[in-house]
Amino acid sequence: MTDLLRWGGDALSVDLSWSAESAPRLAGARATGVELSMPEGLPLVEILAVGFGHRLASDRLVHSLIGAESRYLRHELTESATGSTLALTSLDPGSHLETVVTLSQPNGVAAIRFQVVVRNAGAEPIHLRSVATLTSYLGVDGTPSPGWTLHHGRSDWLAEGRWTDTKVPGPLFPALSEALTHHNPRGEFSVVSTGTWSTGKHLPVAVASSAAAGVAWAWQLEHNGAWRWEVGHDTVDDYMSLSGPTHVDHNWLQTLEPGEEFESIPVTLALGTDLESAIAGLTAYRRASRRAHPDNERMSVIFNDYMNTLDGDPTTDRLLPLVDAAAAVGAEIFCIDAGWYDDSGDWWDSVGAWQPSLTRFPNGLGEVIDRIRSYGMTPGLWLEPEVVGVQSPIASELPDEAFLRVGGVRTVEQHRYHLDLRHPATIAHLDSVIDRLVEQFGIGYFKLDYNVNPGTGTDAGVQSSGSALLEHNRAHLAWLDGVLDRHPGLVLENCASGAMRSDWALLSRLQLQSTSDQQDFLRYPPIVAAAPMMMLPEQAANWAYPQPGMSSEEAAFCLVTGLAGRFFLSGYLNRMNPDELALVAEAVSVAKQLSSDIRRATPFWPLGLPRWDDPWVALGLATDDSHYLAVWSRDIGNPQTELDLRGRGIRPGESARTVFPRSLPGWQTEWNEESGTLRVTNPTGSVGARVFRITATDLASTTSSNTIP
């Protein structure tokens, strides 16, 4: 007899099935416009352990003996004012491992969060090699291989969020005639991140969509360290499996003594009819699961002195004119970036003590801080708290045990030691730094950078370097929670060398994410347009760095980049002429006007996810009553593009009006009601960008108005 449990809300519900002969599995799912059933064969939780490997030898996360032999014990349902939770417990009689998989769903959200706790219920130690948090067939009414497209991303420093579409079946899974062997294939497409740059190469967010079936799954792995996700093909269906660190990929081995537990990394799964609706589910989940903070609603405009400006070389004389100019255009936070602590002239390997420089600020850092505060702006500072430069006095003040070590030797990467956040001396040092700067200078904003990757972690007194790194990652999250518990109004920016560590484990806690260190304004738009795949639009801190001497169209291009998310201003404003400064002030004013819409908007991509060299790039942000379009024209040889707005609910007679820049000549926009496209023409003969808003008007074709809609 098979038992079936249907659980979830109206936005998304799932079926869980089990029997005396089969492990609990994901058997079906329903969301708006979607209804799926999955074939038998894959349990919900897959676990590999020493002595308990695969049923069929492979390098996959799936088809584990423990997963297949686990049997249902019980389940528990919990309801609250904000959502519901299901905890389902199973036991494998061979390994004596008891697993509790917890599904949680915020009210009204088409996404479900999964997490697994594994407990050793036996009398002998168990050595875990991998614990996949979620495994499931993709399922389209039980029909295998409906023709999926896998949307997956890569990142690099200065080239973040480059998305690729891969057809399945196709080059990833060639035709094998596996029916002749009566066995599932053994290969898979696995995406692995190592070390602590959790988004430095591959992205922990992906989408599998089927246009023919009108189905899309989106998933995110919520971990600030090592992880793995994979997709594969079985004889009955294609599957996904999502995991934290593993033995084969990350030297992760976790020994559970009798009675001990291990908690997997959390993952979230969303379901929709296509990529955009599935990402809308993740977006709603991100808003519902984000740590409450005053800045979530305020979205203050930030000026930072670094990008294409002081470049890590601040002094009193250089900063004061920038402070005056930033205040004049309406900035609300002024952040002093790298170098403020350095007396030597080479700030890179001196970090760690975080004491203000005496040579850069002859009258003390307080002179600059006081100027910032005199305008009503919040003062901010750059920190890279997890590292200590080899020339820093802190390197000798802290014990060796406070640093990540391999073979008893401190790990060194680009002249920095890496702190081990599991050690109490490390936490005491970092807490004292934060508390001192907040209390002494009234700092209300920290830009938290992270420019090195320590690799597999440490082998000091641990079961495995992978397990030590996981403990360190979790200690890092606990430290951030403690900082915000003590200073609930403090705004923390996640920089991480420009989005090299922009996972949801961090972004669920921190208020904004610098999307790149890219200094070429023409190369930045694809990064900006893709950012909402990974984070909330209101968290995406996109640099706007107009410079004196730029043409007005080039400056507008830079400023639109900032307006496409969280406005993050830099540039030599103090050297601008009145017209140049007026354009910046206009953008700041628009950023403040748009903030209430951006923080409730859902992203969409009317030109598709951007490619690195696309001549046109566009990002849409939709609310209940408006569609905002940030559009960049990067190639003067291609002055026209067609934005696909089908299915957006745009009524006949609507048109696009310019939100920014209103002071420059308008671009032509023409709405084609029959095809559902908006033709946009850049007539200026220059690269440029515009922000449009589509609302109800009596016009069907217009040159965009230069008035506020």
Phi, psi and omega per residue, in radians:
M1 nan 2.347 -3.141
T2 -1.809 2.306 3.073
D3 -1.707 2.533 -3.129
L4 -2.313 2.249 3.095
L5 -2.086 2.114 3.056
R6 -1.736 2.197 -3.045
W7 -2.471 2.572 3.074
G8 2.243 -3.036 -3.106
G9 -1.880 -3.007 -3.118
D10 -1.132 -0.556 -3.103
A11 -1.256 -0.630 3.129
L12 -2.768 2.244 3.016
S13 -2.320 2.712 -3.123
V14 -2.259 2.714 3.005
D15 -1.868 2.280 3.035
L16 -1.984 2.340 -3.049
S17 -2.260 2.596 3.086
W18 -2.806 2.901 3.069
S19 -2.695 3.134 3.095
A20 -1.177 -0.329 -3.119
E21 -1.876 -0.043 -3.049
S22 -2.497 2.598 -3.137
A23 -1.324 2.735 3.035
P24 -1.004 2.429 -3.116
R25 -2.520 2.850 2.991
L26 -1.424 1.981 -3.007
A27 -1.813 -0.292 -3.129
G28 -3.015 2.900 3.134
A29 -2.725 2.598 3.117
R30 -2.411 2.338 2.977
A31 -2.451 3.105 -3.124
T32 -1.011 2.053 3.119
G33 1.414 0.096 -3.058
V34 -2.384 2.374 2.965
E35 -2.498 2.139 -3.025
L36 -2.157 2.601 2.914
S37 -2.265 2.444 -3.091
M38 -1.912 2.479 3.098
P39 -1.259 2.913 3.073
E40 -1.306 2.797 3.022
G41 2.308 -0.437 3.135
L42 -2.125 2.126 3.056
P43 -1.273 2.784 -3.124
L44 -1.099 -0.666 -3.103
V45 -2.076 2.257 3.090
E46 -2.036 2.284 -3.086
I47 -2.332 2.289 2.984
L48 -1.923 2.391 3.122
A49 -2.471 2.759 3.062
V50 -1.069 2.182 -3.085
G51 1.602 -0.158 -3.142
F52 -2.456 1.509 -3.036
G53 -1.729 -2.419 -3.112
H54 -1.503 2.726 2.957
R55 -1.322 -0.574 3.055
L56 -2.266 2.109 -3.000
A57 -0.978 2.270 3.111
S58 -2.936 3.121 3.015
D59 -1.780 0.237 -3.115
R60 -1.299 2.819 2.950
L61 -1.330 -0.369 -2.931
V62 -1.750 3.097 -3.115
H63 1.064 0.700 3.090
S64 -1.430 2.637 3.107
L65 -1.150 -0.740 -3.121
I66 -1.109 -0.756 3.125
G67 -1.055 -0.781 -3.084
A68 -1.200 -0.592 -3.049
E69 -1.584 -0.107 3.125
S70 -1.194 2.528 -3.127
R71 -2.283 2.549 -3.125
Y72 -1.030 2.377 3.019
L73 -1.940 -0.877 -3.050
R74 -2.944 2.954 2.983
H75 -2.553 2.764 -3.096
E76 -2.399 2.343 3.139
L77 -1.897 2.413 3.118
T78 -2.337 2.332 3.090
E79 -2.047 2.541 3.057
S80 -2.446 3.116 -3.140
A81 -1.178 -0.396 -3.048
T82 -1.865 -0.230 -3.109
G83 3.043 -2.917 -3.109
S84 -2.387 2.778 -3.080
T85 -2.410 2.463 3.027
L86 -2.178 2.230 3.061
A87 -2.037 2.072 -3.078
L88 -2.040 2.165 -3.045
T89 -1.900 2.353 3.102
S90 -2.312 2.858 3.126
L91 -2.431 2.321 2.990
D92 -1.684 2.002 -3.062
P93 -1.184 -0.403 -3.136
G94 -1.293 -0.865 -3.129
S95 -1.570 -0.255 -3.043
H96 1.092 0.516 3.058
L97 -1.586 2.214 3.066
E98 -1.789 2.247 -3.133
T99 -2.064 2.400 3.021
V100 -2.081 1.927 3.064
V101 -1.703 2.191 -3.107
T102 -1.900 2.171 3.062
L103 -1.868 2.269 3.108
S104 -2.309 2.515 -3.064
Q105 -2.494 2.118 2.993
P106 -1.161 2.640 -3.138
N107 -1.010 2.338 3.018
G108 1.283 0.234 -3.049
V109 -1.940 2.315 -3.136
A110 -1.525 0.872 3.119
A111 -2.657 2.625 -3.138
I112 -2.313 2.358 3.091
R113 -1.670 2.382 -3.141
F114 -2.079 2.480 2.991
Q115 -2.643 2.574 -3.049
V116 -2.165 2.346 2.970
V117 -1.973 2.191 3.134
V118 -1.891 2.236 -3.141
R119 -2.156 2.373 3.070
N120 -1.429 1.817 -3.135
A121 -1.635 0.128 -3.114
G122 -1.734 -2.902 -3.086
A123 -1.861 -0.048 -3.111
E124 -2.147 2.669 3.093
P125 -1.104 2.586 3.052
I126 -2.144 2.342 -3.109
H127 -1.878 1.815 -3.108
L128 -1.318 2.421 3.094
R129 -1.932 -0.475 3.009
S130 -2.871 2.569 3.045
V131 -2.325 1.784 3.089
A132 -1.371 2.180 -3.086
T133 -1.205 -0.612 -3.097
L134 -2.575 2.295 3.033
T135 -2.358 2.401 3.121
S136 -2.837 2.606 2.858
Y137 -1.203 2.698 3.141
L138 -1.352 -0.714 2.918
G139 1.159 2.044 2.937
V140 -2.319 1.600 -3.127
D141 0.893 0.627 3.093
G142 1.343 0.029 -3.109
T143 -1.604 2.128 -3.119
P144 -1.280 2.689 3.004
S145 0.826 1.137 3.139
P146 -1.331 -0.044 -3.073
G147 1.696 1.376 -3.114
W148 -1.631 2.662 2.900
T149 -2.017 2.181 3.106
L150 -1.666 2.069 3.109
H151 -1.768 1.964 -3.090
H152 -2.402 2.718 -2.961
G153 -2.185 2.687 3.018
R154 -2.151 2.723 3.077
S155 -2.381 2.803 2.982
D156 -2.685 2.841 3.042
W157 -1.045 2.179 -3.121
L158 1.363 -0.001 -3.130
A159 -2.488 1.049 -3.041
E160 -1.441 2.634 2.953
G161 1.116 0.866 3.090
R162 -1.677 1.983 -2.983
W163 -1.733 2.512 -3.115
T164 -2.221 2.477 3.044
D165 -1.862 2.198 3.135
T166 -2.185 2.271 -3.110
K167 -1.385 2.436 3.080
V168 -2.305 2.131 -0.019
P169 -1.246 2.875 -3.048
G170 2.899 -2.520 -3.068
P171 -1.123 -0.451 3.122
L172 -1.239 -0.653 -3.053
F173 -2.319 1.510 -3.126
P174 -1.201 2.809 3.084
A175 -1.172 2.192 -3.035
L176 -1.981 -0.175 -2.992
S177 0.960 0.707 -3.070
E178 -1.148 -0.266 3.113
A179 -1.079 -0.444 3.131
L180 -1.219 -0.479 -3.121
T181 -1.592 -0.275 -3.067
H182 1.062 0.462 3.080
H183 -2.220 2.628 2.982
N184 -1.183 2.658 3.014
P185 -1.056 2.867 -3.092
R186 -1.905 -0.198 -3.103
G187 -1.529 2.985 3.129
E188 -2.782 2.879 2.955
F189 -1.834 1.887 -3.090
S190 -1.942 2.437 3.107
V191 -2.043 2.145 -2.968
V192 -2.229 2.365 3.003
S193 -2.063 2.307 -3.131
T194 -1.980 2.800 3.087
G195 1.244 -2.561 -3.031
T196 -2.026 -0.067 2.945
W197 -1.465 1.452 -2.974
S198 -1.149 -0.340 3.088
T199 -2.221 0.420 -3.052
G200 -1.311 -0.461 3.120
K201 -2.175 -1.006 -3.141
H202 -1.994 2.785 -3.052
L203 -1.860 2.443 -3.131
P204 -1.474 0.293 3.055
V205 -2.116 2.391 3.094
A206 -2.689 2.888 3.128
V207 -2.381 2.378 2.948
A208 -1.992 2.054 -3.073
S209 -2.183 2.589 3.031
S210 -2.183 1.899 3.130
A211 -1.155 -0.642 -3.108
A212 -1.131 -0.673 -3.104
A213 -1.617 -0.221 -3.102
G214 1.176 0.811 -3.070
V215 -2.376 2.481 3.018
A216 -2.571 2.239 2.959
W217 -1.741 2.360 2.993
A218 -2.147 2.418 3.120
W219 -2.380 2.684 3.016
Q220 -2.423 2.413 3.051
L221 -1.702 2.203 -2.949
E222 -1.839 1.351 -3.064
H223 -2.604 2.429 -3.105
N224 -1.673 0.413 3.104
G225 -2.476 -2.380 -3.039
A226 -1.410 2.502 -3.129
W227 -2.718 2.952 3.072
R228 -2.613 2.345 2.861
W229 -2.225 2.657 -3.137
E230 -2.510 2.686 2.943
V231 -2.192 2.645 -3.118
G232 -2.714 3.033 -3.123
H233 -2.076 2.218 2.971
D234 -1.908 3.001 -3.122
T235 -1.136 -0.410 -3.099
V236 -1.780 -0.388 -3.077
D237 -3.046 2.937 2.970
D238 -1.556 2.696 -3.039
Y239 -2.376 2.896 2.969
M240 -2.259 2.619 3.046
S241 -2.558 2.312 -2.961
L242 -2.179 2.260 -2.992
S243 -2.546 2.780 2.925
G244 -1.445 -2.625 -3.110
P245 -1.118 2.618 -3.140
T246 -2.250 2.873 3.131
H247 -1.181 -0.771 -3.056
V248 -1.232 -0.538 -3.076
D249 -1.689 -0.550 -2.919
H250 -2.330 0.224 -3.064
N251 0.936 0.705 3.108
W252 -1.664 2.105 3.065
L253 -2.428 2.130 -3.069
Q254 -2.097 2.008 3.109
T255 -1.541 2.229 3.056
L256 -1.899 1.984 2.985
E257 -1.291 2.829 3.125
P258 -0.892 2.235 -3.138
G259 1.550 -0.225 -3.125
E260 -1.404 2.742 -3.096
E261 -2.188 2.727 2.970
F262 -2.316 2.406 3.121
E263 -1.906 2.215 3.140
S264 -1.273 2.957 3.004
I265 -1.259 2.580 3.070
P266 -1.356 2.607 3.015
V267 -2.358 2.724 3.115
T268 -2.229 2.407 -3.098
L269 -2.130 2.267 3.097
A270 -2.104 2.676 -3.113
L271 -2.302 2.349 3.093
G272 -2.644 -3.008 3.140
T273 -1.544 -0.356 3.107
D274 -2.722 -3.136 -3.083
L275 -0.971 -0.823 -3.044
E276 -1.130 -0.705 -3.137
S277 -1.254 -0.586 3.067
A278 -1.163 -0.727 3.083
I279 -1.170 -0.542 3.047
A280 -1.072 -0.664 3.066
G281 -1.110 -0.758 3.075
L282 -1.111 -0.692 3.136
T283 -1.067 -0.790 3.113
A284 -1.112 -0.707 3.089
Y285 -1.089 -0.752 -3.129
R286 -1.054 -0.729 3.125
R287 -1.149 -0.694 -3.100
A288 -1.256 -0.480 -3.053
S289 -1.757 0.012 -3.088
R290 -1.303 2.525 3.081
R291 -1.098 2.310 3.101
A292 -1.120 2.414 -3.116
H293 -2.828 2.487 3.139
P294 -0.996 -0.585 -3.094
D295 -1.220 -0.362 3.104
N296 -1.001 -0.597 3.123
E297 -1.647 -0.555 -3.017
R298 -1.337 -0.750 -3.123
M299 0.852 0.955 -3.112
S300 -1.031 2.524 3.068
V301 -1.353 2.287 -3.015
I302 -1.968 2.356 2.905
F303 -1.911 2.315 3.083
N304 -2.216 2.362 -2.984
D305 -1.423 -0.016 -2.940
Y306 -1.427 -1.054 -2.811
M307 -1.162 2.052 -3.125
N308 0.979 0.444 -3.112
T309 -2.329 -1.831 -3.071
L310 -1.370 -0.374 2.990
D311 0.942 0.765 3.072
G312 1.409 0.373 -3.118
D313 -2.300 1.038 -3.082
P314 -1.416 2.551 2.957
T315 -2.465 2.941 3.104
T316 -1.009 -0.822 -3.079
D317 -1.123 -0.571 3.134
R318 -1.399 -0.557 -3.044
L319 -1.405 -0.709 -3.006
L320 -1.022 -0.767 3.089
P321 -1.119 -0.586 3.094
L322 -1.191 -0.667 3.089
V323 -1.050 -0.823 -3.135
D324 -1.053 -0.771 -3.085
A325 -1.233 -0.685 3.124
A326 -1.100 -0.714 3.100
A327 -1.129 -0.664 -3.094
A328 -1.122 -0.547 -3.131
V329 -1.591 -0.079 3.031
G330 1.869 0.243 3.086
A331 -1.101 2.604 -3.083
E332 -2.017 -0.335 3.029
I333 -2.260 2.384 3.051
F334 -2.118 2.031 -3.107
C335 -1.864 2.164 3.018
I336 -1.478 2.104 -3.026
D337 -1.533 -2.772 -2.964
A338 -0.995 2.644 3.041
G339 1.780 -0.191 -3.030
W340 -1.150 -0.275 -3.065
Y341 -1.791 -0.034 -2.903
D342 -1.788 2.279 3.073
D343 -1.780 -0.230 -2.968
S344 -1.561 -0.331 -3.030
G345 1.613 -0.107 3.083
D346 -2.276 1.564 -2.958
W347 -1.343 -0.224 -2.968
W348 -1.095 -0.875 -3.039
D349 -1.726 0.266 3.119
S350 -1.880 0.037 -3.065
V351 -1.185 2.671 3.031
G352 2.432 -0.707 -3.133
A353 -1.483 -0.577 3.069
W354 1.042 0.811 3.002
Q355 -1.847 2.396 -3.091
P356 -1.050 2.481 3.096
S357 -1.152 2.491 3.067
L358 -1.597 -0.425 3.137
T359 -1.452 -0.609 3.127
R360 -1.296 -0.526 -3.084
F361 -2.237 1.401 -3.051
P362 -0.984 -0.574 3.112
N363 -1.714 0.232 3.125
G364 1.645 2.626 3.084
L365 -1.050 -0.486 -3.125
G366 -1.007 -0.472 3.112
E367 -1.091 -0.752 3.124
V368 -1.265 -0.732 3.139
I369 -1.051 -0.736 3.134
D370 -1.109 -0.654 3.112
R371 -1.132 -0.737 3.105
I372 -1.027 -0.838 -3.075
R373 -1.227 -0.458 -3.127
S374 -1.125 -0.410 3.105
Y375 -1.612 0.042 -3.087
G376 1.430 0.135 3.090
M377 -1.458 2.664 3.078
T378 -1.518 2.248 3.123
P379 -1.397 2.474 3.114
G380 -2.321 2.766 3.120
L381 -2.365 2.610 3.011
W382 -1.447 2.388 3.031
L383 -2.411 2.565 2.911
E384 -2.149 1.342 -2.860
P385 -1.202 -0.432 -2.998
E386 -1.468 -0.023 -3.117
V387 -2.162 2.764 3.055
V388 -2.325 2.139 3.120
G389 -1.116 2.599 -3.102
V390 -1.126 -0.356 3.107
Q391 -1.678 0.042 -3.104
S392 -1.379 2.487 3.069
P393 -1.078 -0.435 3.130
I394 -1.117 -0.446 -3.128
A395 -1.051 -0.530 3.118
S396 -1.746 -0.288 -3.124
E397 -1.400 -0.583 3.130
L398 -1.527 2.587 3.137
P399 -1.240 2.774 3.107
D400 -0.967 -0.604 -3.098
E401 -1.136 -0.258 3.130
A402 -1.450 -0.006 -3.098
F403 -2.084 2.633 2.989
L404 -1.157 2.310 -3.070
R405 -2.375 2.612 3.026
V406 -2.290 2.209 -3.091
G407 1.096 0.467 -3.132
G408 1.425 0.008 -3.095
V409 -1.935 2.362 3.103
R410 -1.055 2.371 3.041
T411 -1.208 2.281 3.081
V412 -2.113 2.247 3.090
E413 -2.382 2.044 -3.129
Q414 0.863 0.894 3.028
H415 1.152 0.452 3.055
R416 -2.238 2.433 2.871
Y417 -1.489 2.673 3.133
H418 -1.948 2.165 -3.136
L419 -1.234 2.562 3.044
D420 -1.721 1.886 -3.019
L421 -1.351 0.058 3.006
R422 -1.389 -0.298 -3.009
H423 -1.570 2.347 -3.095
P424 -1.097 -0.526 3.123
A425 -1.158 -0.618 3.091
T426 -1.117 -0.854 -3.120
I427 -1.110 -0.717 3.121
A428 -1.068 -0.725 3.118
H429 -1.112 -0.843 -3.097
L430 -1.159 -0.696 3.103
D431 -1.094 -0.687 -3.129
S432 -1.159 -0.624 3.110
V433 -1.116 -0.900 -3.125
I434 -1.049 -0.876 -3.067
D435 -1.110 -0.672 -3.135
R436 -1.143 -0.795 -3.098
L437 -1.199 -0.624 3.080
V438 -1.168 -0.789 -3.067
E439 -1.313 -0.676 -3.067
Q440 -1.334 -0.716 -3.015
F441 -2.009 -0.074 -3.086
G442 1.201 0.561 3.141
I443 -1.109 2.262 3.137
G444 -2.033 0.088 -3.061
Y445 -2.647 2.275 3.027
F446 -2.166 2.281 2.980
K447 -1.617 1.884 -3.060
L448 -1.635 1.879 -3.121
D449 -1.657 2.921 -3.113
Y450 -2.836 1.739 -2.927
N451 -1.950 0.100 3.122
V452 -2.318 2.772 3.126
N453 -2.214 2.020 -3.060
P454 -1.406 0.098 3.103
G455 1.325 -2.359 -3.018
T456 -1.279 -0.180 3.061
G457 1.921 -2.148 -3.060
T458 -2.409 2.629 3.058
D459 -1.952 0.311 -3.067
A460 -1.381 1.861 3.016
G461 1.057 0.705 -3.073
V462 -2.316 2.907 3.087
Q463 -1.221 -0.661 3.128
S464 -2.781 2.700 3.116
S465 -1.134 -0.561 3.105
G466 -1.128 -0.716 3.115
S467 -1.212 -0.609 3.094
A468 -1.135 -0.711 3.136
L469 -1.140 -0.685 3.092
L470 -1.078 -0.739 3.083
E471 -1.091 -0.727 3.098
H472 -1.080 -0.797 3.112
N473 -0.995 -0.768 -3.111
R474 -1.249 -0.562 3.051
A475 -1.154 -0.609 3.078
H476 -1.075 -0.801 3.113
L477 -1.098 -0.721 3.129
A478 -1.114 -0.638 3.113
W479 -1.140 -0.769 3.108
L480 -1.067 -0.730 3.090
D481 -1.030 -0.729 3.138
G482 -1.128 -0.702 3.102
V483 -1.041 -0.824 -3.104
L484 -1.284 -0.470 3.033
D485 -1.146 -0.693 -3.139
R486 -1.347 -0.565 -3.074
H487 -2.257 1.300 -2.986
P488 -1.116 -0.340 3.115
G489 -1.658 -0.083 -3.111
L490 -1.191 2.273 3.124
V491 -1.642 2.219 -3.134
L492 -2.030 2.083 3.044
E493 -1.620 2.331 3.010
N494 -1.602 1.968 3.124
C495 -1.733 -1.116 3.080
A496 0.988 0.950 3.092
S497 0.975 0.582 -3.109
G498 1.333 1.120 2.990
A499 1.259 0.474 3.034
M500 -1.399 -0.159 3.108
R501 -2.516 1.222 -3.040
S502 -2.002 0.843 -3.140
D503 -1.489 2.880 -3.074
W504 -1.297 -0.363 3.037
A505 -1.011 -0.735 3.087
L506 -1.390 -0.773 -3.032
L507 -1.262 -0.315 3.026
S508 -1.224 -0.303 -3.115
R509 -1.839 -0.643 -2.987
L510 -1.693 2.702 -2.903
Q511 -1.471 -0.484 -3.134
L512 -2.711 2.835 -3.072
Q513 -2.295 2.105 2.986
S514 -1.128 2.205 -2.996
T515 -1.474 -0.288 3.127
S516 -3.027 2.855 2.894
D517 -1.783 0.253 -3.081
Q518 -1.103 2.130 -3.078
Q519 -1.742 -0.144 3.089
D520 -1.571 1.946 -3.020
F521 -1.109 -0.447 3.128
L522 -1.313 -0.422 -3.136
R523 -1.583 -0.165 -3.019
Y524 -1.320 -0.593 -3.006
P525 -0.961 -0.706 3.116
P526 -1.059 -0.587 3.096
I527 -1.148 -0.788 -3.112
V528 -1.129 -0.791 -3.082
A529 -1.159 -0.549 -3.126
A530 -1.490 -0.272 -3.026
A531 -0.952 -0.697 -3.121
P532 -1.171 -0.114 2.953
M533 -1.156 -0.497 -3.035
M534 -1.849 -0.391 -2.975
M535 -2.617 2.972 3.061
L536 -1.218 2.530 3.107
P537 -0.959 -0.659 -3.119
E538 -1.288 -0.195 3.064
Q539 -1.617 -0.303 -3.018
A540 -1.350 1.657 -3.114
A541 -1.430 1.764 -3.064
N542 -1.775 2.130 -3.099
W543 -1.124 2.266 2.922
A544 -1.992 1.912 -3.037
Y545 -2.236 1.107 3.062
P546 -1.122 2.640 -3.094
Q547 -2.240 2.610 3.037
P548 -1.034 2.413 -3.118
G549 1.670 -0.264 3.023
M550 -1.166 2.655 2.978
S551 -1.188 2.819 -3.134
S552 -1.105 -0.594 3.114
E553 -1.212 -0.685 3.087
E554 -1.135 -0.734 3.105
A555 -1.110 -0.718 3.105
A556 -1.110 -0.658 3.082
F557 -0.977 -0.860 3.126
C558 -1.060 -0.726 -3.041
L559 -1.273 -0.605 3.048
V560 -1.081 -0.647 3.083
T561 -0.974 -0.756 3.094
G562 -1.201 -0.601 -3.083
L563 -1.286 -0.245 -3.107
A564 -1.341 0.041 3.095
G565 -2.880 -2.208 3.084
R566 -1.494 2.126 -3.020
F567 -1.271 2.147 -2.952
F568 -2.331 1.676 -2.889
L569 -1.692 2.472 2.969
S570 -2.593 -3.043 -3.133
G571 1.951 2.788 -3.122
Y572 -1.405 1.252 3.130
L573 -1.066 -0.569 -3.092
N574 -1.179 -0.248 3.140
R575 -1.812 0.083 -3.071
M576 -1.458 2.645 3.027
N577 -1.409 2.969 -3.058
P578 -1.006 -0.672 -3.140
D579 -1.176 -0.741 3.115
E580 -1.087 -0.746 -3.117
L581 -1.196 -0.586 3.136
A582 -1.136 -0.642 3.117
L583 -1.152 -0.688 3.086
V584 -1.120 -0.796 3.136
A585 -1.071 -0.651 3.085
E586 -1.069 -0.757 -3.134
A587 -1.129 -0.719 3.116
V588 -1.086 -0.743 3.117
S589 -1.074 -0.747 3.127
V590 -1.146 -0.690 3.110
A591 -0.993 -0.725 3.130
K592 -1.195 -0.659 3.115
Q593 -1.158 -0.631 -3.065
L594 -1.438 -0.235 -2.957
S595 -1.035 -0.701 -3.107
S596 -1.157 -0.555 3.097
D597 -1.364 -0.716 -3.098
I598 -1.068 -0.683 -3.075
R599 -1.344 0.021 2.985
R600 -2.196 0.194 -3.056
A601 -1.524 2.712 3.057
T602 -1.979 2.314 -3.079
P603 -1.344 2.646 2.952
F604 -2.624 2.890 -2.972
W605 -2.280 1.605 -3.056
P606 -1.227 -0.171 2.988
L607 -1.978 0.225 -3.014
G608 1.396 2.962 3.069
L609 -1.044 2.364 -2.978
P610 -1.214 2.594 2.962
R611 -1.804 2.705 -2.934
W612 -1.003 -0.647 -3.049
D613 -1.897 0.301 3.131
D614 -1.014 2.365 3.117
P615 -1.224 -0.515 3.064
W616 -2.112 2.452 3.089
V617 -2.301 2.447 -3.134
A618 -2.519 2.483 3.004
L619 -2.248 2.259 3.055
G620 -1.828 2.525 3.046
L621 -2.272 2.021 -3.020
A622 -1.891 2.342 2.954
T623 -2.013 -3.071 -3.115
D624 -1.103 -0.503 -3.039
D625 -2.164 0.049 -3.101
S626 -2.579 2.666 2.973
H627 -2.141 2.030 3.070
Y628 -1.681 2.438 -3.140
L629 -2.241 2.022 2.950
A630 -1.655 2.118 -3.005
V631 -2.258 2.221 -3.140
W632 -2.025 2.267 3.060
S633 -1.830 1.936 -2.986
R634 -1.880 -0.036 -3.058
D635 -2.432 1.940 -3.069
I636 -1.177 -0.244 3.073
G637 -1.410 -0.120 3.100
N638 -2.215 1.386 -2.991
P639 -1.403 0.029 -3.024
Q640 -2.451 2.570 3.060
T641 -2.563 2.880 3.127
E642 -2.086 2.073 3.117
L643 -1.623 2.207 -3.116
D644 -1.489 1.949 -3.121
L645 -2.049 0.357 3.099
R646 -1.086 2.486 3.100
G647 1.332 0.122 -3.119
R648 -1.541 -0.060 3.138
G649 1.307 0.397 3.131
I650 -1.348 2.205 -3.049
R651 -1.456 2.684 3.061
P652 -0.969 2.447 3.112
G653 1.603 0.022 3.108
E654 -1.516 2.706 3.136
S655 -2.526 2.978 -3.128
A656 -1.741 2.280 3.076
R657 -2.034 2.580 -3.101
T658 -1.330 2.212 3.005
V659 -1.602 -0.714 3.094
F660 -2.708 2.469 -0.108
P661 -1.505 2.336 3.125
R662 -1.448 -0.292 -3.060
S663 -1.592 -0.031 -3.141
L664 -1.944 2.859 3.138
P665 -0.988 2.463 -3.106
G666 -1.330 2.685 2.982
W667 -1.581 2.703 3.093
Q668 -1.455 2.366 3.033
T669 -2.265 2.405 -3.126
E670 -2.368 2.087 -3.101
W671 -1.552 2.188 3.073
N672 -1.810 1.788 -3.046
E673 -1.129 -0.610 -3.082
E674 -1.203 -0.774 -3.107
S675 -1.587 -0.213 -3.119
G676 1.221 0.560 -3.125
T677 -2.097 2.693 3.071
L678 -2.018 2.006 3.077
R679 -1.453 2.219 -3.128
V680 -2.073 2.260 -3.132
T681 -2.149 2.258 3.038
N682 -1.710 1.836 -3.041
P683 -1.605 0.097 -2.927
T684 -1.434 -0.302 -3.054
G685 1.323 0.223 -3.120
S686 -2.350 2.715 2.916
V687 -1.020 2.660 -3.112
G688 -3.033 -3.140 -3.137
A689 -2.727 2.694 3.104
R690 -2.487 2.675 2.913
V691 -1.938 2.138 3.110
F692 -1.914 2.735 2.990
R693 -2.267 2.282 3.114
I694 -1.809 2.052 3.079
T695 -2.409 2.968 -3.070
A696 -1.193 2.244 3.019
T697 -2.467 -3.123 3.085
D698 -1.666 0.124 -3.046
L699 -1.832 2.551 3.057
A700 -1.960 -0.310 3.123
S701 -2.586 2.275 -3.028
T702 -2.752 2.717 2.823
T703 -1.514 2.208 -2.923
S704 -0.952 2.349 -3.133
S705 -1.213 2.575 3.072
N706 -1.789 0.626 3.042
T707 -2.092 2.692 3.136
I708 -1.143 2.201 -3.129
P709 -1.232 nan nan
